[in-house]
Amino acid sequence: MLSALKGSKEEIPDELVSQVLGEVRARGDEEAQNANAAEIRQALETMKIMDVVRGKAGLGGHNLKDMGEHKFWSTQPVPQLGEGPPIDDGYIEPPVPRDQVQQEGYTLPKDFEWSTIDINDPNQLKEVYDLLSLHYVEDHDASFRFQYTADFLRWALAPPGYFKEWHVGVRVKSNKKLVGFIAGVPLTIRVRKNVFVSCEINYLCVHKKLRSKRLAPMLIKEVTRRVHLEGIFQAIYTAGTVVPTPVSVCRYNHRPLNTSKLVSIRFSFVPRTTTLARMIRTNKLPDALTLPIREMEERDVEGVANLFAQYMTRFDMIPHFNLDEVKHQFLSGRGTGDVVHGRREGQVTWTYVAEDPETHKITDFFSFYSLPSTVIGNTEYPVLEAAYLYYYASSASWEKSKEEYKQHLKVLMGDALIVADKARFDVFNALTLMDNVEFLSDLKFGKGDGYLNFYLYNWRTAALAGMEAIGDREAGRGVGVVML
Ligand SMILES: CCCCCCCCCCCCCC(=O)SCCNC(=O)CCNC(=O)[C@H](O)C(C)(C)COP(=O)(O)OP(=O)(O)OC[C@H]1O[C@@H](n2cnc3c(N)ncnc32)[C@H](O)[C@@H]1OP(=O)(O)O
């Protein structure tokens, strides 16, 4: 989510670091005497993440309230704040038979009505696009706002087996204007040892003029009812905001591609210790790819599916994609027509594979997607072209040699950056999930000031550590779901 978007600005304040350093030194033992500001800063950053995971007030955290203040979330089957890890993983509320699910839609305030959005109707798709492009997620100082394209939404909202009824709109009764939206799509996930069908919720949006009127809980309850009608009782979702209770939290990282534009639109800043020219030189990428990779094709679907399933076993929360889903996720967003400047008309996803020259088995793949943002109030550069790292997999084995594995991931992702650069993206974003922390700093990603919280609805499990919090000691143990 975009609360993420910008480069590092919001660090742990120096005064806090000095204060804690003073307190530690006052302990007087040898370890305390050797403590330094950098270690304290790092520890505080880690605490900040872990506290949010535990649902406590993180240092400088936003939107953190006591459970009782969450009028809506305190009524929902989600782990409540401060609850502590469960003894066993499992649902919070048992499933109910379809005929016991409320059959009629919830009653909206009198001026509004429900509307199921048909995303295959270009006019309705455009209505969703218009709502989101003016009212969806902005960063904390309203400089950037996600601008999901109609092509993107058509791709993201219609995976195999999707339910039209899960695309829920709210319209003004009198003029039919779309003022609220929430979407669900089915997704089979594994959380630690349990595999279950869930609903992936995204694109919750209420028109700016109708905020704080409790329409969001209505949208959430209505989509929940419609998901229950399909016999599905769990959901997965992400948000920049903290509500009860994150199962994990990851941090955004940003790799500048078009450095001068990023500085001009105030996405990045030139630190006092360097110059713009030096930053441009440092961020320049080579022209040639390192690995013999090529775009994924239809014939690769099975190979990619097998490699993906095998690779993802190392993470604790992952999607299970069948062949149709692999095809949809990695191929169906490739756009149409000829490639011009690294992209096709309407291209949403880029997927590249490497194959063994002898066996022709797929040995690696990576993918990223295009999610532009409006640069609010900027006429020279109205749009920030951002690529986001999506899924990847490699047959390089961590178990065999951790160093070789890390080097290999670095080369693979370095090629992803080169492909994105050729397709004229301005920045390449990635979260601290999967094994990303293994290559982020080496590939010159900078830490962003945004965190993304991961949530499960009606499922209890102990918190999954965000990779940044656990470091590489436990690489491969955390989140393996990438949400759009
Ligand atoms: C089994 C199937 C289950 C399916 C459902 C699973 C759950 C899915 C959950 C949704 C996953 C969404 C994933 C995404 O799309 S995350 C993206 C969310 N969208 C935006 O940030 C876009 C810009 N903002 C807006 O459009 C509005 O501010 C929204 C619509 C977000 C809230 O509208 P408004 O500002 O007018 O507020 P209200 O007066 O109506 O309602 C206030 C209540 O709503 C709770 N709230 C606010 N924001 C969020 C949020 N992002 N996740 C969960 N809850 C949220 C809030 O804590 C409070 O409850 P409580 O604190 O008092 O208890």
Ligand as a Chemical Component Dictionary entry (heavy atoms), coordinates in Angstrom:
data_LIG
# 
_chem_comp.id                   LIG 
_chem_comp.type                 NON-POLYMER 
_chem_comp.pdbx_formal_charge   0 
_chem_comp.three_letter_code    LIG 
# 
loop_
_chem_comp_atom.comp_id 
_chem_comp_atom.atom_id 
_chem_comp_atom.alt_atom_id 
_chem_comp_atom.type_symbol 
_chem_comp_atom.charge 
_chem_comp_atom.model_Cartn_x 
_chem_comp_atom.model_Cartn_y 
_chem_comp_atom.model_Cartn_z 
_chem_comp_atom.pdbx_ordinal 
LIG C1  C1  C 0 -14.743 -14.419 5.465  1  
LIG C2  C2  C 0 -14.608 -13.211 4.611  2  
LIG C3  C3  C 0 -14.209 -11.971 5.342  3  
LIG C4  C4  C 0 -14.002 -10.807 4.421  4  
LIG C5  C5  C 0 -13.634 -9.524  5.159  5  
LIG C6  C6  C 0 -12.286 -9.580  5.809  6  
LIG C7  C7  C 0 -11.927 -8.225  6.457  7  
LIG C8  C8  C 0 -11.528 -7.191  5.448  8  
LIG C9  C9  C 0 -11.121 -5.907  6.122  9  
LIG C10 C10 C 0 -10.840 -4.790  5.145  10 
LIG C11 C11 C 0 -9.511  -4.932  4.438  11 
LIG C12 C12 C 0 -9.238  -3.784  3.518  12 
LIG C13 C13 C 0 -7.947  -3.931  2.765  13 
LIG C14 C14 C 0 -7.707  -2.634  1.984  14 
LIG O1  O1  O 0 -8.325  -2.381  0.993  15 
LIG S1  S1  S 0 -6.547  -1.540  2.648  16 
LIG C15 C15 C 0 -6.860  -0.041  1.778  17 
LIG C16 C16 C 0 -7.874  0.786   2.472  18 
LIG N1  N1  N 0 -8.269  1.938   1.683  19 
LIG C17 C17 C 0 -7.774  3.156   1.821  20 
LIG O2  O2  O 0 -6.933  3.428   2.665  21 
LIG C18 C18 C 0 -8.283  4.182   0.826  22 
LIG C19 C19 C 0 -8.477  5.544   1.413  23 
LIG N2  N2  N 0 -9.358  5.473   2.590  24 
LIG C20 C20 C 0 -10.678 5.225   2.524  25 
LIG O3  O3  O 0 -11.268 5.031   1.475  26 
LIG C21 C21 C 0 -11.411 5.164   3.858  27 
LIG O4  O4  O 0 -10.652 5.866   4.823  28 
LIG C22 C22 C 0 -11.671 3.717   4.331  29 
LIG C23 C23 C 0 -12.651 3.035   3.384  30 
LIG C24 C24 C 0 -10.378 2.902   4.383  31 
LIG C25 C25 C 0 -12.269 3.742   5.742  32 
LIG O5  O5  O 0 -13.419 4.520   5.727  33 
LIG P1  P1  P 0 -13.628 5.713   6.776  34 
LIG O6  O6  O 0 -12.303 6.359   6.970  35 
LIG O7  O7  O 0 -14.735 6.541   6.293  36 
LIG O8  O8  O 0 -13.994 4.962   8.156  37 
LIG P2  P2  P 0 -15.444 4.493   8.645  38 
LIG O9  O9  O 0 -15.999 5.529   9.552  39 
LIG O10 O10 O 0 -16.301 4.120   7.515  40 
LIG O11 O11 O 0 -15.099 3.174   9.458  41 
LIG C26 C26 C 0 -14.160 3.182   10.497 42 
LIG C27 C27 C 0 -13.881 1.734   10.872 43 
LIG O12 O12 O 0 -13.254 1.072   9.747  44 
LIG C28 C28 C 0 -11.994 0.581   10.162 45 
LIG N3  N3  N 0 -11.050 0.690   9.050  46 
LIG C29 C29 C 0 -10.660 1.806   8.423  47 
LIG N4  N4  N 0 -9.772  1.523   7.461  48 
LIG C30 C30 C 0 -9.593  0.183   7.491  49 
LIG C31 C31 C 0 -8.792  -0.695  6.746  50 
LIG N5  N5  N 0 -7.964  -0.264  5.787  51 
LIG N6  N6  N 0 -8.864  -2.004  7.004  52 
LIG C32 C32 C 0 -9.672  -2.453  7.976  53 
LIG N7  N7  N 0 -10.461 -1.663  8.727  54 
LIG C33 C33 C 0 -10.416 -0.349  8.490  55 
LIG C34 C34 C 0 -11.569 1.467   11.304 56 
LIG O13 O13 O 0 -10.582 0.838   12.088 57 
LIG C35 C35 C 0 -12.887 1.649   12.021 58 
LIG O14 O14 O 0 -13.211 0.485   12.754 59 
LIG P3  P3  P 0 -12.980 0.470   14.377 60 
LIG O15 O15 O 0 -11.518 0.785   14.559 61 
LIG O16 O16 O 0 -13.859 1.534   14.938 62 
LIG O17 O17 O 0 -13.324 -0.905  14.840 63 
# 
loop_
_chem_comp_bond.comp_id 
_chem_comp_bond.atom_id_1 
_chem_comp_bond.atom_id_2 
_chem_comp_bond.value_order 
_chem_comp_bond.pdbx_ordinal 
LIG C1  C2  SING 1  
LIG C2  C3  SING 2  
LIG C3  C4  SING 3  
LIG C4  C5  SING 4  
LIG C5  C6  SING 5  
LIG C6  C7  SING 6  
LIG C7  C8  SING 7  
LIG C8  C9  SING 8  
LIG C9  C10 SING 9  
LIG C10 C11 SING 10 
LIG C11 C12 SING 11 
LIG C12 C13 SING 12 
LIG C13 C14 SING 13 
LIG C14 O1  DOUB 14 
LIG C14 S1  SING 15 
LIG S1  C15 SING 16 
LIG C15 C16 SING 17 
LIG C16 N1  SING 18 
LIG N1  C17 SING 19 
LIG C17 O2  DOUB 20 
LIG C17 C18 SING 21 
LIG C18 C19 SING 22 
LIG C19 N2  SING 23 
LIG N2  C20 SING 24 
LIG C20 O3  DOUB 25 
LIG C20 C21 SING 26 
LIG C21 O4  SING 27 
LIG C21 C22 SING 28 
LIG C22 C23 SING 29 
LIG C22 C24 SING 30 
LIG C22 C25 SING 31 
LIG C25 O5  SING 32 
LIG O5  P1  SING 33 
LIG P1  O6  DOUB 34 
LIG P1  O7  SING 35 
LIG P1  O8  SING 36 
LIG O8  P2  SING 37 
LIG P2  O9  DOUB 38 
LIG P2  O10 SING 39 
LIG P2  O11 SING 40 
LIG O11 C26 SING 41 
LIG C26 C27 SING 42 
LIG C27 O12 SING 43 
LIG C27 C35 SING 44 
LIG O12 C28 SING 45 
LIG C28 N3  SING 46 
LIG C28 C34 SING 47 
LIG N3  C29 SING 48 
LIG N3  C33 SING 49 
LIG C29 N4  DOUB 50 
LIG N4  C30 SING 51 
LIG C30 C31 SING 52 
LIG C30 C33 DOUB 53 
LIG C31 N5  SING 54 
LIG C31 N6  DOUB 55 
LIG N6  C32 SING 56 
LIG C32 N7  DOUB 57 
LIG N7  C33 SING 58 
LIG C34 O13 SING 59 
LIG C34 C35 SING 60 
LIG C35 O14 SING 61 
LIG O14 P3  SING 62 
LIG P3  O15 DOUB 63 
LIG P3  O16 SING 64 
LIG P3  O17 SING 65 
# 
